[in-house]
């Protein structure tokens, strides 16, 4: 996806073009940021992004984000279609979902499993910096 796209991207069509969960597709680039979409289902992995915040917009379904504070206490934010949330840089978090779709906005090259993660990465989680939209 080098250079600017000259055609709009329909998110409904883009989401219909793949079935993988937690395997984001890059639908646009702006400055040094990727706009990514992903299907969500099941558990992700505890992880943190040390140098960047992470923006989420729920396009469909439900998306939960468990977060840990510095003392190890956990809270969960439950997001529904149309909700947005930003996980601040350095905050350990673990997404999960009974099923849905999200849009993420983050610096290009940001790994989906963060700069550090806890435990084995489940088979259903793609540790990637995003895939080009086919």
Beta strands, then each sheet from edge to edge (+ up, - down):
strand 1: 25-30
strand 2: 33-43
strand 3: 47-48
strand 4: 54-68
strand 5: 74-80
strand 6: 84-87
strand 7: 92-107
strand 8: 116-117
strand 9: 131-132
sheet 1: 5+ 4- 7+ 2- 1+ 9+
sheet 2: 3+ 8-
sheet 3: 5+ 4- 6+
end
